[in-house]
Amino acid sequence: MPPPADIVKVAIEWPGAFPKLMEIDQKKPLSAIIKEVCEGWSLGNHENFALQIADATNFYITEKNRNDIKNGSILRLTTSPYQTAVQLHERIQSSSMDAKLESLKDLANASRDITFAQEFINLDGISLLTQMVESGTDFGDLLSFTLTAFVELMDHGIVSWDTFSVAFIKKIASYVNKSAMDTAVLQRSLAILESMVLNSQDLYHKVAQEITIGQLIPHLQGTDQDIQTYTIAVINALFLKAPEEKRQEMAHILAQKQLRSIILSNVIRSPTPINDEMAHQLYVLQVLTFNLLEDRMMTKMDPQDQAQRDIIFELRRIAFDVECEPNNSGSIEKRKSMYTRDYKKLGFINHVNPAVDFTQIPPGMLALDNMLYFARHHQDAYIRIVLENSSREDKHECPFGRSSIELTKMLCEILKVGELRKSTSATHIFH
């Protein structure tokens, strides 16, 4: 006959003693169960003890998660979260470097558990860690485990990111800006900066004053994929939180710094396979950069705007190696005829006024931007395509103008330019 549903059979460990096999009644208060376990080993002050899952997580058993205990689970009797927090709060301030390091390792591990984290935070533990970082006296493993504990504690969302001082932000940023820094410290520092930017608009402005894209780029040129991933995550966070006009400026800087080539050479073509988190961060970067094209994609050309019309004149000039004729060169009708002939060769639908071709949105002015870029940067290929297709008489012609507009529109649909900004919140994109 199976045991009642509320009874769970477990083994409970205690250092220096044989494990106890025990049936736990899930209807009894957890404190009563802990008291019973303590009495079995003749331990007093049962309120100073707690039960943990005896695995790599070491998570505490609470009234909220006790139903996760399954038949056959191995539990461990240990000091309560409060007692452990008090002990570690004291030990990480030890004058002995060895004792301090071991305590920080224990703190970093224990901080993954929200029950412990709450107790340590209640002791003003976050402030203690930030003071230790700001003092600048710890380096290497001491600093690494201090930052790890800080990250684990903050990940629980108990403390607001807005509570941190400029001095702390500057110190974390300095670890990122240094050319040679301990890998673990650099990784934790990048993670902290990303969280600061994503969780506080005020901190975004402060972080943006301390680090530049140029200072982040070198971290992508190494071989550590975790560092590369966190670096792209920080770039994404800065991009996402920046005002609209600042994003365009950032995109220009990223282009100047050849971010695309650096990612291609050091990440995508790296012998190390791209892991899921890196793939996600690259996707986020792609979404953010493609969305910058939305305004041009949704902007109609104004046929009366001379500056916009000059772009079409430039396409004609490059293709046929002609300069704009002065007003007195031939009759108006003759010049109109020449323009119409050339615009037909360029493959526009409206040969008389090709500006009308760019009044459809999408792709709007983005199509014209692409055409001008191609004409200027790949001039020989541009001229060849225009001339080849303007002289074909079969049904396989590929008019440059019409094809460019349709191709731009198709790419916008495939790449979902602007769609993710409308349908997906920033928080969802990042998780």
Buried (B, 14 or more C-beta within 10 A) or exposed (E): EEEEEEEBBBBBBBEEEEBBEBEBEBEEEBEEBBBBBBEBEEBEEBEBBBBBBBEEEBBBBBEEEBEEBEEEBEBBBBBBBBBBBBEBBEBBEBEEEEEBBBBBBBBBBBBBBBBBBBBBBEBEBBBBBBEBBBEEEBEEBBBBBBBBBBBBBBBBEBBEBEEBEEEBBBBBBBBBBEEEBBEBBBBBBBBBBBBBBBBBEEBBEBBBEBBEBEBBBEBBEEEBBBBBBBBBBBBBBBBBBBEEEEBEEBBEBBEEBEBEEBBEEBBEEBEEEBEEBBEBBBEBBEBBBBBBBBBBBBBEBBBEEEEBBEBBBBBBBBBBEEEEEEEEEEEEEEBEEBBBEBBBBBBBBBBEBBBBBBEBBBBBBBBBBBBBEBBEEEEEEBBEBBBEBBEEEEEEBEBBBBBBBEBBBEBBEEBBBBBBBEEEEBEEBBE
